[in-house]
Amino acid sequence: MENWRLSGLPICLLQVQGLNMAKDKSSLWQSIFVRLLVPLIAGLILVSFWLQSMVLGTVEDFLEKHMHEKMDWMTSNVFEICSRNLNDFLLITSGAYINHSIVRARTLSEIEDYFDSHQLSGIIVSQEKAILAHDLPVEKHALLSKSSEISTITTIPMAESEYITSKISFEPWQWDIIVLQDKNYYESMLSQVRNFYWGVVGILSAGVVFIMLLVVVNVSRPLSLIISRIKNEEPPDYHGVSEFTYLSGAIDRMMKSIRSKNEFISSLFDALSAVVLVVDKHGRISMVNNYLCILSGYKREEIVGRMIWEVLPRRKSKIIKQLFKGHRAGATVNGEAMSIVTKDRSKIEVLWHCRHIQDKESDLEWIIYTGSDVSKLKQIERSLEKERMLIYSLFESSPLAQMVVDKDGKVLDVNEQFVELTGYEIKELFELDTWLTAIISNRTDFNGIVNDWHNAAAGSRVARQVQIKDKLGNSKKVEFSFSLLPDGRLISFLVDMTEKELQEEENRRMERELHQARKMEAMGVLAGGVAHDFNNILQAISVQAQALDSRTFDKDGLKKSLQKIDSLISRGISIIKRILTFSRKVAPELSVLDVNELIKQEIGLLRHALPKMIEIRSNLKPGISKVRIDKHQIELVLMNMVNNARDAIKDSGEIIVSTKELDVEDGSSEYRDVTPGRYIAMSIADTGEGMDQKVMERIFDPFYTTKEIGRGTGLGLPTVFGIIKNHGGYIFCKSTPGKGAEFTMLLPAHESADEELFEIENKGEEVSLSGKETLLIVDDEDDIREITMEMFESHGYIVVGAASGEEAIEIFKSKKVDFILMDLGMPGMGGEKCARKILEMDSQAKIIIASGYMDHPMAKDPEKFGLVDFIAKPFQVKVVLEKIRAVFD
């Protein structure tokens, strides 16, 4: 009975008594049926025998009396017959002679008829001789002839029967008339009375049995059903006799109420954050709460039934037994510490309380132990003591001079540093203001320190620098500060500012040197990387220039050398763009693309640049959303990632480029710090050497590379990082040494449906780039301006040059100019102001800015400033010509 076991002591006592009552009721001799039946049967038997003794005795007496009266009556009738006949004889004889014998014969005849009609036996004796014997055995004649031996009415045995006899004498004739009545005649009557009586008794008994059956059906059986269900702790649920139905419902409601209270008490019992043990008078544990099970590690059934001294330390079992006897005697416990032994044999210290409860009526006795786990409190006490010792040791060993003062200004303690700084020991310090008077000569400083002390006592934290003199008379600059402690005391810190100022100056010097060293290191890394690449480019250009100088100027050779020079210049431009892209100073030219189509096209180009032992394949999810990206920058990303994967594969392997579409939810464990939304995931995985955690932590650092000298600049992955971040995306890397690496880039999916898909460029028929318009070339670099003018003139344009913004404005005022190509960074007013001035003069002026300042606002949004476009230096003249023709054609 789980509920009973957890429902608290009062309910426990009640239910134990209820169980005993139920056990008594289950006894046969205590059932209602037996309690009703036995008294009824016993009463019926007693009444039957009493009635038998009373009624049958009365009947027998009545019959006896009746028989005697009847015998007297019948004897009198016989006598009357004799007397009548005699009288008749006397009357008759007075008138005529009648024989006396005839009269007597007639009298005997009438008597015999009378005997016969009344079922009587009889005998008439005259002088001891039977003159008439009716219905008597012959052997009894002689007996009855002696009439003198027969009293008036008596009973005599005869022929296995008994006869009631009555004797009367008729003196005139000297007759002794004896009348006999067979006693069986009366016995049959008595037997009928007895049968009637026992019939009545049987009917009454049947009535009693019937009544008992009714009791069984209508009382005992319903009660048995109700009691049996109560024994099984089930609701009575009886429906039948209205009274018992009501009783069943009342008991059901009571049981539900008790069960509800039991559950509440059980829940409360188990919810207590304290140990609760209920022990019987023998010391056996009857109930425990859940907290003890959690605390000890035992299950409830492993504790219940054990003796209390078995869950406490065995070495104290004798003491516990003695204590338990005292508890049974009524001794109370309020806060006695005693450990309990857990399942893993560890000990938990508990603070115990005890209460003794006894029910004298049921002889039930309980001792309730409650306890609180104080092991943590003890641990906290020990920790606090350790912390106190630690704080005191810190106080003593602190490099700062410290002094503890109460609110009244009494110095309570100082540390060694205080003694070292001031020269005063604790025994020399009594009152704060007295000591301050001794060490501070400046009255303003003294008053300020005293005010700080009082302000700190009010809760403020203050500090002040003053000049003091130590015990030896040495002058020192000291910072006084006061702080209020939680217990109301004040602690004062004294800092020697002379040493501190020197230390701070030294720290500032070292910080400047460290900052300068880091700057030089960064500049060295940047300069080394850029110088390395540009030295290679300049070396190649130098070789081509020397070759041009030494060879004959055949057309094919000259064209080939010029193409190589142009290729090297493009490489230098690419390096500059990568540096700018890495620094995120180039705004992407965004278009809506199908990234799958872009990857397919790029893989087709990259496949030819890979060794034959390295296979590149794609796993592209069809039907994914479009992305808004810069086509050329994403191509650069793919190229860098594939090149890195190629370099990571030593001999043979494969590179897998895959895409998928996913929704990133808030708090995603896989993609942390990613803004929730829909993304296109582009992954490049390889089967190369992989990276360890140390390398992965630096892969996006600029100019950091694990490749040998000459194979890497350390700008590839930083460039990729800058491009992806510039597109509002994220990049993740997973790698294990020896198992390859996988880079995943998340790009925001494009939701808008009103923009057309960017079409991959296809080369068409070449169009003419020549024209006859007037172009104004504005650049402060003479070499760049002159060669640019020559290139445009070779295409038929009328070209005018200007070395400054001011000169360009004068030319624009004096001549008709159709198109302007202008540098941004020039002496004087510069390109920006010049362009603004020209546009103020003519808002339809067509201007292209060509500059290396890629982070300039004009570079990010040229149309906002009224420009045709912004082109990054160095540029190809062909690109400018295409833009010019796009404007005019």
SULGIHU-V537934 format. One record per residue. N is the residue number from 1. RES is the residue in three letters. PHI is phi as a letter, one per 40 degrees, with the letter a starting at -180 (NA if undefined). OMEGA is omega as a letter, one per 30 degrees, with the letter a starting at -180 (* if undefined). Layout:
# SULGIHU-V537934
n = {N & N}
res = {RES & RES}
phi = {PHI & PHI}
omega = {OMEGA & OMEGA}
This chain:
# SULGIHU-V537934
n = {1 & 2 & 3 & 4 & 5 & 6 & 7 & 8 & 9 & 10 & 11 & 12 & 13 & 14 & 15 & 16 & 17 & 18 & 19 & 20 & 21 & 22 & 23 & 24 & 25 & 26 & 27 & 28 & 29 & 30 & 31 & 32 & 33 & 34 & 35 & 36 & 37 & 38 & 39 & 40 & 41 & 42 & 43 & 44 & 45 & 46 & 47 & 48 & 49 & 50 & 51 & 52 & 53 & 54 & 55 & 56 & 57 & 58 & 59 & 60 & 61 & 62 & 63 & 64 & 65 & 66 & 67 & 68 & 69 & 70 & 71 & 72 & 73 & 74 & 75 & 76 & 77 & 78 & 79 & 80 & 81 & 82 & 83 & 84 & 85 & 86 & 87 & 88 & 89 & 90 & 91 & 92 & 93 & 94 & 95 & 96 & 97 & 98 & 99 & 100 & 101 & 102 & 103 & 104 & 105 & 106 & 107 & 108 & 109 & 110 & 111 & 112 & 113 & 114 & 115 & 116 & 117 & 118 & 119 & 120 & 121 & 122 & 123 & 124 & 125 & 126 & 127 & 128 & 129 & 130 & 131 & 132 & 133 & 134 & 135 & 136 & 137 & 138 & 139 & 140 & 141 & 142 & 143 & 144 & 145 & 146 & 147 & 148 & 149 & 150 & 151 & 152 & 153 & 154 & 155 & 156 & 157 & 158 & 159 & 160 & 161 & 162 & 163 & 164 & 165 & 166 & 167 & 168 & 169 & 170 & 171 & 172 & 173 & 174 & 175 & 176 & 177 & 178 & 179 & 180 & 181 & 182 & 183 & 184 & 185 & 186 & 187 & 188 & 189 & 190 & 191 & 192 & 193 & 194 & 195 & 196 & 197 & 198 & 199 & 200 & 201 & 202 & 203 & 204 & 205 & 206 & 207 & 208 & 209 & 210 & 211 & 212 & 213 & 214 & 215 & 216 & 217 & 218 & 219 & 220 & 221 & 222 & 223 & 224 & 225 & 226 & 227 & 228 & 229 & 230 & 231 & 232 & 233 & 234 & 235 & 236 & 237 & 238 & 239 & 240 & 241 & 242 & 243 & 244 & 245 & 246 & 247 & 248 & 249 & 250 & 251 & 252 & 253 & 254 & 255 & 256 & 257 & 258 & 259 & 260 & 261 & 262 & 263 & 264 & 265 & 266 & 267 & 268 & 269 & 270 & 271 & 272 & 273 & 274 & 275 & 276 & 277 & 278 & 279 & 280 & 281 & 282 & 283 & 284 & 285 & 286 & 287 & 288 & 289 & 290 & 291 & 292 & 293 & 294 & 295 & 296 & 297 & 298 & 299 & 300 & 301 & 302 & 303 & 304 & 305 & 306 & 307 & 308 & 309 & 310 & 311 & 312 & 313 & 314 & 315 & 316 & 317 & 318 & 319 & 320 & 321 & 322 & 323 & 324 & 325 & 326 & 327 & 328 & 329 & 330 & 331 & 332 & 333 & 334 & 335 & 336 & 337 & 338 & 339 & 340 & 341 & 342 & 343 & 344 & 345 & 346 & 347 & 348 & 349 & 350 & 351 & 352 & 353 & 354 & 355 & 356 & 357 & 358 & 359 & 360 & 361 & 362 & 363 & 364 & 365 & 366 & 367 & 368 & 369 & 370 & 371 & 372 & 373 & 374 & 375 & 376 & 377 & 378 & 379 & 380 & 381 & 382 & 383 & 384 & 385 & 386 & 387 & 388 & 389 & 390 & 391 & 392 & 393 & 394 & 395 & 396 & 397 & 398 & 399 & 400 & 401 & 402 & 403 & 404 & 405 & 406 & 407 & 408 & 409 & 410 & 411 & 412 & 413 & 414 & 415 & 416 & 417 & 418 & 419 & 420 & 421 & 422 & 423 & 424 & 425 & 426 & 427 & 428 & 429 & 430 & 431 & 432 & 433 & 434 & 435 & 436 & 437 & 438 & 439 & 440 & 441 & 442 & 443 & 444 & 445 & 446 & 447 & 448 & 449 & 450 & 451 & 452 & 453 & 454 & 455 & 456 & 457 & 458 & 459 & 460 & 461 & 462 & 463 & 464 & 465 & 466 & 467 & 468 & 469 & 470 & 471 & 472 & 473 & 474 & 475 & 476 & 477 & 478 & 479 & 480 & 481 & 482 & 483 & 484 & 485 & 486 & 487 & 488 & 489 & 490 & 491 & 492 & 493 & 494 & 495 & 496 & 497 & 498 & 499 & 500 & 501 & 502 & 503 & 504 & 505 & 506 & 507 & 508 & 509 & 510 & 511 & 512 & 513 & 514 & 515 & 516 & 517 & 518 & 519 & 520 & 521 & 522 & 523 & 524 & 525 & 526 & 527 & 528 & 529 & 530 & 531 & 532 & 533 & 534 & 535 & 536 & 537 & 538 & 539 & 540 & 541 & 542 & 543 & 544 & 545 & 546 & 547 & 548 & 549 & 550 & 551 & 552 & 553 & 554 & 555 & 556 & 557 & 558 & 559 & 560 & 561 & 562 & 563 & 564 & 565 & 566 & 567 & 568 & 569 & 570 & 571 & 572 & 573 & 574 & 575 & 576 & 577 & 578 & 579 & 580 & 581 & 582 & 583 & 584 & 585 & 586 & 587 & 588 & 589 & 590 & 591 & 592 & 593 & 594 & 595 & 596 & 597 & 598 & 599 & 600 & 601 & 602 & 603 & 604 & 605 & 606 & 607 & 608 & 609 & 610 & 611 & 612 & 613 & 614 & 615 & 616 & 617 & 618 & 619 & 620 & 621 & 622 & 623 & 624 & 625 & 626 & 627 & 628 & 629 & 630 & 631 & 632 & 633 & 634 & 635 & 636 & 637 & 638 & 639 & 640 & 641 & 642 & 643 & 644 & 645 & 646 & 647 & 648 & 649 & 650 & 651 & 652 & 653 & 654 & 655 & 656 & 657 & 658 & 659 & 660 & 661 & 662 & 663 & 664 & 665 & 666 & 667 & 668 & 669 & 670 & 671 & 672 & 673 & 674 & 675 & 676 & 677 & 678 & 679 & 680 & 681 & 682 & 683 & 684 & 685 & 686 & 687 & 688 & 689 & 690 & 691 & 692 & 693 & 694 & 695 & 696 & 697 & 698 & 699 & 700 & 701 & 702 & 703 & 704 & 705 & 706 & 707 & 708 & 709 & 710 & 711 & 712 & 713 & 714 & 715 & 716 & 717 & 718 & 719 & 720 & 721 & 722 & 723 & 724 & 725 & 726 & 727 & 728 & 729 & 730 & 731 & 732 & 733 & 734 & 735 & 736 & 737 & 738 & 739 & 740 & 741 & 742 & 743 & 744 & 745 & 746 & 747 & 748 & 749 & 750 & 751 & 752 & 753 & 754 & 755 & 756 & 757 & 758 & 759 & 760 & 761 & 762 & 763 & 764 & 765 & 766 & 767 & 768 & 769 & 770 & 771 & 772 & 773 & 774 & 775 & 776 & 777 & 778 & 779 & 780 & 781 & 782 & 783 & 784 & 785 & 786 & 787 & 788 & 789 & 790 & 791 & 792 & 793 & 794 & 795 & 796 & 797 & 798 & 799 & 800 & 801 & 802 & 803 & 804 & 805 & 806 & 807 & 808 & 809 & 810 & 811 & 812 & 813 & 814 & 815 & 816 & 817 & 818 & 819 & 820 & 821 & 822 & 823 & 824 & 825 & 826 & 827 & 828 & 829 & 830 & 831 & 832 & 833 & 834 & 835 & 836 & 837 & 838 & 839 & 840 & 841 & 842 & 843 & 844 & 845 & 846 & 847 & 848 & 849 & 850 & 851 & 852 & 853 & 854 & 855 & 856 & 857 & 858 & 859 & 860 & 861 & 862 & 863 & 864 & 865 & 866 & 867 & 868 & 869 & 870 & 871 & 872 & 873 & 874 & 875 & 876 & 877 & 878 & 879 & 880 & 881 & 882 & 883 & 884 & 885 & 886 & 887 & 888 & 889}
res = {MET & GLU & ASN & TRP & ARG & LEU & SER & GLY & LEU & PRO & ILE & CYS & LEU & LEU & GLN & VAL & GLN & GLY & LEU & ASN & MET & ALA & LYS & ASP & LYS & SER & SER & LEU & TRP & GLN & SER & ILE & PHE & VAL & ARG & LEU & LEU & VAL & PRO & LEU & ILE & ALA & GLY & LEU & ILE & LEU & VAL & SER & PHE & TRP & LEU & GLN & SER & MET & VAL & LEU & GLY & THR & VAL & GLU & ASP & PHE & LEU & GLU & LYS & HIS & MET & HIS & GLU & LYS & MET & ASP & TRP & MET & THR & SER & ASN & VAL & PHE & GLU & ILE & CYS & SER & ARG & ASN & LEU & ASN & ASP & PHE & LEU & LEU & ILE & THR & SER & GLY & ALA & TYR & ILE & ASN & HIS & SER & ILE & VAL & ARG & ALA & ARG & THR & LEU & SER & GLU & ILE & GLU & ASP & TYR & PHE & ASP & SER & HIS & GLN & LEU & SER & GLY & ILE & ILE & VAL & SER & GLN & GLU & LYS & ALA & ILE & LEU & ALA & HIS & ASP & LEU & PRO & VAL & GLU & LYS & HIS & ALA & LEU & LEU & SER & LYS & SER & SER & GLU & ILE & SER & THR & ILE & THR & THR & ILE & PRO & MET & ALA & GLU & SER & GLU & TYR & ILE & THR & SER & LYS & ILE & SER & PHE & GLU & PRO & TRP & GLN & TRP & ASP & ILE & ILE & VAL & LEU & GLN & ASP & LYS & ASN & TYR & TYR & GLU & SER & MET & LEU & SER & GLN & VAL & ARG & ASN & PHE & TYR & TRP & GLY & VAL & VAL & GLY & ILE & LEU & SER & ALA & GLY & VAL & VAL & PHE & ILE & MET & LEU & LEU & VAL & VAL & VAL & ASN & VAL & SER & ARG & PRO & LEU & SER & LEU & ILE & ILE & SER & ARG & ILE & LYS & ASN & GLU & GLU & PRO & PRO & ASP & TYR & HIS & GLY & VAL & SER & GLU & PHE & THR & TYR & LEU & SER & GLY & ALA & ILE & ASP & ARG & MET & MET & LYS & SER & ILE & ARG & SER & LYS & ASN & GLU & PHE & ILE & SER & SER & LEU & PHE & ASP & ALA & LEU & SER & ALA & VAL & VAL & LEU & VAL & VAL & ASP & LYS & HIS & GLY & ARG & ILE & SER & MET & VAL & ASN & ASN & TYR & LEU & CYS & ILE & LEU & SER & GLY & TYR & LYS & ARG & GLU & GLU & ILE & VAL & GLY & ARG & MET & ILE & TRP & GLU & VAL & LEU & PRO & ARG & ARG & LYS & SER & LYS & ILE & ILE & LYS & GLN & LEU & PHE & LYS & GLY & HIS & ARG & ALA & GLY & ALA & THR & VAL & ASN & GLY & GLU & ALA & MET & SER & ILE & VAL & THR & LYS & ASP & ARG & SER & LYS & ILE & GLU & VAL & LEU & TRP & HIS & CYS & ARG & HIS & ILE & GLN & ASP & LYS & GLU & SER & ASP & LEU & GLU & TRP & ILE & ILE & TYR & THR & GLY & SER & ASP & VAL & SER & LYS & LEU & LYS & GLN & ILE & GLU & ARG & SER & LEU & GLU & LYS & GLU & ARG & MET & LEU & ILE & TYR & SER & LEU & PHE & GLU & SER & SER & PRO & LEU & ALA & GLN & MET & VAL & VAL & ASP & LYS & ASP & GLY & LYS & VAL & LEU & ASP & VAL & ASN & GLU & GLN & PHE & VAL & GLU & LEU & THR & GLY & TYR & GLU & ILE & LYS & GLU & LEU & PHE & GLU & LEU & ASP & THR & TRP & LEU & THR & ALA & ILE & ILE & SER & ASN & ARG & THR & ASP & PHE & ASN & GLY & ILE & VAL & ASN & ASP & TRP & HIS & ASN & ALA & ALA & ALA & GLY & SER & ARG & VAL & ALA & ARG & GLN & VAL & GLN & ILE & LYS & ASP & LYS & LEU & GLY & ASN & SER & LYS & LYS & VAL & GLU & PHE & SER & PHE & SER & LEU & LEU & PRO & ASP & GLY & ARG & LEU & ILE & SER & PHE & LEU & VAL & ASP & MET & THR & GLU & LYS & GLU & LEU & GLN & GLU & GLU & GLU & ASN & ARG & ARG & MET & GLU & ARG & GLU & LEU & HIS & GLN & ALA & ARG & LYS & MET & GLU & ALA & MET & GLY & VAL & LEU & ALA & GLY & GLY & VAL & ALA & HIS & ASP & PHE & ASN & ASN & ILE & LEU & GLN & ALA & ILE & SER & VAL & GLN & ALA & GLN & ALA & LEU & ASP & SER & ARG & THR & PHE & ASP & LYS & ASP & GLY & LEU & LYS & LYS & SER & LEU & GLN & LYS & ILE & ASP & SER & LEU & ILE & SER & ARG & GLY & ILE & SER & ILE & ILE & LYS & ARG & ILE & LEU & THR & PHE & SER & ARG & LYS & VAL & ALA & PRO & GLU & LEU & SER & VAL & LEU & ASP & VAL & ASN & GLU & LEU & ILE & LYS & GLN & GLU & ILE & GLY & LEU & LEU & ARG & HIS & ALA & LEU & PRO & LYS & MET & ILE & GLU & ILE & ARG & SER & ASN & LEU & LYS & PRO & GLY & ILE & SER & LYS & VAL & ARG & ILE & ASP & LYS & HIS & GLN & ILE & GLU & LEU & VAL & LEU & MET & ASN & MET & VAL & ASN & ASN & ALA & ARG & ASP & ALA & ILE & LYS & ASP & SER & GLY & GLU & ILE & ILE & VAL & SER & THR & LYS & GLU & LEU & ASP & VAL & GLU & ASP & GLY & SER & SER & GLU & TYR & ARG & ASP & VAL & THR & PRO & GLY & ARG & TYR & ILE & ALA & MET & SER & ILE & ALA & ASP & THR & GLY & GLU & GLY & MET & ASP & GLN & LYS & VAL & MET & GLU & ARG & ILE & PHE & ASP & PRO & PHE & TYR & THR & THR & LYS & GLU & ILE & GLY & ARG & GLY & THR & GLY & LEU & GLY & LEU & PRO & THR & VAL & PHE & GLY & ILE & ILE & LYS & ASN & HIS & GLY & GLY & TYR & ILE & PHE & CYS & LYS & SER & THR & PRO & GLY & LYS & GLY & ALA & GLU & PHE & THR & MET & LEU & LEU & PRO & ALA & HIS & GLU & SER & ALA & ASP & GLU & GLU & LEU & PHE & GLU & ILE & GLU & ASN & LYS & GLY & GLU & GLU & VAL & SER & LEU & SER & GLY & LYS & GLU & THR & LEU & LEU & ILE & VAL & ASP & ASP & GLU & ASP & ASP & ILE & ARG & GLU & ILE & THR & MET & GLU & MET & PHE & GLU & SER & HIS & GLY & TYR & ILE & VAL & VAL & GLY & ALA & ALA & SER & GLY & GLU & GLU & ALA & ILE & GLU & ILE & PHE & LYS & SER & LYS & LYS & VAL & ASP & PHE & ILE & LEU & MET & ASP & LEU & GLY & MET & PRO & GLY & MET & GLY & GLY & GLU & LYS & CYS & ALA & ARG & LYS & ILE & LEU & GLU & MET & ASP & SER & GLN & ALA & LYS & ILE & ILE & ILE & ALA & SER & GLY & TYR & MET & ASP & HIS & PRO & MET & ALA & LYS & ASP & PRO & GLU & LYS & PHE & GLY & LEU & VAL & ASP & PHE & ILE & ALA & LYS & PRO & PHE & GLN & VAL & LYS & VAL & VAL & LEU & GLU & LYS & ILE & ARG & ALA & VAL & PHE & ASP}
phi = {NA & c & c & c & c & b & c & g & c & d & c & c & c & d & c & c & c & c & c & c & c & c & c & c & c & c & c & c & c & b & c & c & d & c & c & c & c & c & c & c & c & c & c & c & c & c & c & c & c & c & c & c & c & c & c & c & c & c & c & c & c & c & c & c & c & c & c & c & c & c & c & c & c & c & c & c & c & c & c & c & c & c & c & c & c & c & c & c & c & c & c & c & c & c & b & a & c & b & c & c & c & c & c & c & c & c & c & c & c & c & c & c & c & c & d & c & c & b & f & b & b & a & a & b & b & b & f & g & b & c & c & a & b & b & f & b & c & c & c & c & c & c & c & c & c & c & c & c & c & b & c & c & b & a & b & b & c & a & f & f & a & b & b & c & b & b & b & a & b & b & c & d & b & f & b & b & c & b & b & b & b & c & c & d & c & c & c & c & c & c & c & c & c & c & c & c & c & c & c & c & c & c & c & c & c & d & c & c & d & c & c & c & c & c & c & c & c & c & b & c & c & d & c & c & c & c & c & c & c & c & d & c & f & b & c & d & f & b & b & i & d & d & c & c & c & c & c & c & c & c & c & d & c & c & c & c & c & c & c & c & c & c & c & c & c & c & c & c & d & c & c & c & c & a & c & b & b & b & b & c & c & c & g & c & c & b & a & b & c & c & c & c & c & c & c & c & g & c & c & d & c & c & b & c & h & c & c & c & c & c & c & b & d & c & c & b & c & c & c & c & c & c & c & c & c & c & c & c & c & h & c & b & b & b & g & b & c & a & c & b & c & c & c & c & g & c & b & b & c & b & c & c & b & b & a & b & b & b & b & c & c & c & g & c & b & b & b & b & b & b & a & b & c & b & c & c & c & c & c & c & d & c & c & c & c & c & c & c & c & c & c & c & c & c & c & c & c & c & c & c & c & b & a & b & b & c & c & c & g & c & c & c & a & b & b & c & c & c & c & c & c & b & g & b & c & c & c & c & b & b & b & c & c & c & c & c & c & c & b & b & c & c & c & c & c & c & c & c & c & c & c & c & c & c & c & c & c & c & h & c & b & b & a & a & c & b & c & b & b & c & c & c & g & c & c & b & c & b & c & c & a & b & b & c & c & d & c & g & c & b & b & b & b & b & b & c & c & c & c & c & c & c & c & c & c & c & c & c & c & c & c & c & c & c & c & c & c & c & c & c & c & c & c & c & c & c & c & c & c & c & c & d & c & c & c & c & c & c & c & c & c & c & c & c & c & c & c & c & c & c & c & c & c & c & c & c & c & c & c & c & c & c & c & c & c & c & c & c & c & c & c & c & c & c & c & c & c & c & c & c & c & d & c & g & b & b & c & c & c & c & a & c & b & c & c & c & c & c & c & d & c & c & c & c & c & c & d & c & c & c & c & c & c & b & b & b & a & b & b & c & c & c & g & c & c & c & b & b & b & c & d & c & c & c & c & c & d & c & c & c & c & c & c & c & c & c & c & c & c & c & b & b & i & a & b & b & b & b & b & a & b & a & b & c & c & c & g & c & c & c & b & c & g & c & c & d & i & c & b & b & c & b & b & b & b & b & b & c & c & g & b & c & c & c & c & c & c & b & c & c & c & c & g & c & a & b & c & c & d & g & b & a & c & g & b & c & c & d & c & d & d & c & c & c & c & c & c & g & b & b & b & b & b & b & a & b & d & g & b & g & a & b & b & b & b & b & b & d & c & c & c & c & b & c & c & c & c & c & c & c & c & b & c & b & c & c & b & c & b & c & a & b & c & c & b & b & b & b & a & c & c & c & c & c & c & c & c & c & c & c & c & c & c & c & b & g & c & c & b & b & b & a & c & a & c & c & c & c & c & c & c & c & c & c & b & c & b & c & a & b & b & b & c & c & c & b & c & g & c & g & c & c & c & c & c & c & c & c & c & c & c & a & c & c & c & b & b & b & c & b & a & c & c & c & c & c & d & c & c & c & a & c & c & c & c & g & c & c & a & b & b & c & c & c & b & c & d & c & c & c & c & c & c & c & c & c & c & c & c}
omega = {a & a & l & a & a & a & l & a & a & l & l & a & a & a & l & l & l & l & l & l & l & l & l & a & a & l & a & a & l & a & l & a & a & a & l & a & a & l & a & a & l & l & l & l & a & l & a & a & l & l & l & a & a & a & a & l & l & l & a & l & l & l & l & l & l & a & l & l & a & l & l & a & a & l & l & l & l & l & l & l & a & a & a & a & l & l & l & a & a & l & a & a & l & a & a & a & l & a & a & a & l & a & a & l & l & a & l & l & a & l & l & l & l & l & a & a & a & l & a & l & a & l & l & a & l & a & l & l & a & l & l & l & a & l & l & l & a & a & a & a & a & l & a & a & l & a & a & a & a & l & a & l & a & l & l & l & a & l & l & l & l & a & l & a & l & a & l & a & l & a & a & a & a & l & l & a & l & l & a & l & l & a & l & l & l & l & l & l & l & l & l & l & l & a & l & a & a & l & l & l & l & l & l & l & l & l & l & l & l & l & l & l & l & l & l & a & a & a & a & a & l & l & l & l & a & a & a & l & l & l & l & a & l & l & a & l & l & l & a & l & a & a & l & l & l & l & l & l & l & l & l & l & l & l & l & l & l & l & l & l & l & l & l & a & l & l & l & l & a & a & a & l & l & l & l & l & l & a & l & a & l & a & a & a & a & a & l & l & a & a & l & l & l & a & a & a & l & l & a & a & l & a & a & a & l & l & a & a & l & l & l & a & a & a & l & a & l & l & a & l & l & l & a & l & l & l & l & a & l & l & a & l & l & l & l & a & l & a & l & a & a & a & l & l & l & a & l & a & a & l & a & l & a & l & a & l & a & l & a & a & a & a & l & a & a & l & a & l & l & a & l & l & a & l & l & l & l & l & l & l & l & l & l & l & l & l & l & l & l & l & l & l & l & l & a & a & a & l & l & l & a & a & l & a & l & a & a & l & l & l & a & a & l & l & a & a & l & l & a & a & a & a & a & l & a & a & l & a & l & l & a & a & l & a & l & l & a & a & a & a & a & a & l & l & a & l & l & l & l & l & l & l & l & l & l & l & l & l & a & l & a & l & a & l & a & l & a & l & l & a & a & l & l & a & a & l & a & l & l & l & l & l & a & l & a & a & l & l & l & l & a & l & l & a & l & a & a & l & a & l & l & l & l & l & l & l & l & l & a & l & l & l & l & l & l & l & l & l & a & l & l & l & l & l & a & a & a & a & a & a & a & a & a & l & l & a & a & l & a & l & l & l & a & l & l & l & l & a & a & a & l & a & l & a & a & a & l & a & a & l & l & l & l & l & l & l & l & l & l & l & l & l & l & l & l & l & l & l & a & l & l & l & l & l & l & l & a & l & a & l & l & a & l & a & l & l & l & l & l & a & a & l & l & l & a & a & a & a & a & l & a & a & l & a & l & l & a & l & a & l & a & l & a & a & l & l & l & a & l & a & a & l & l & l & l & l & a & a & a & a & l & l & l & l & l & a & a & a & a & a & a & l & a & l & a & l & a & l & l & l & a & l & l & l & a & l & a & a & a & a & a & l & l & l & a & l & a & a & l & a & l & a & l & a & l & l & a & a & a & a & l & a & a & l & a & a & a & a & l & l & a & l & l & a & l & a & l & a & l & a & a & l & a & l & a & a & l & l & l & l & l & a & a & l & l & l & a & a & a & l & a & a & l & a & l & l & l & a & l & a & l & l & l & l & l & l & a & l & a & a & a & a & a & l & a & l & l & a & l & a & l & l & l & l & l & l & a & l & a & l & a & a & l & a & l & l & a & l & a & l & a & a & a & a & a & a & l & l & l & a & a & l & l & l & l & a & l & a & l & a & l & a & a & l & a & l & a & a & l & l & a & l & a & a & l & a & a & a & a & l & a & l & a & a & a & l & l & a & l & a & a & l & l & l & l & a & a & l & l & l & a & a & l & a & a & a & l & l & l & a & l & l & a & l & l & l & l & l & a & a & a & a & l & a & l & a & l & a & l & a & a & l & f & a & l & a & a & a & l & l & l & l & l & a & l & l & a & a & *}
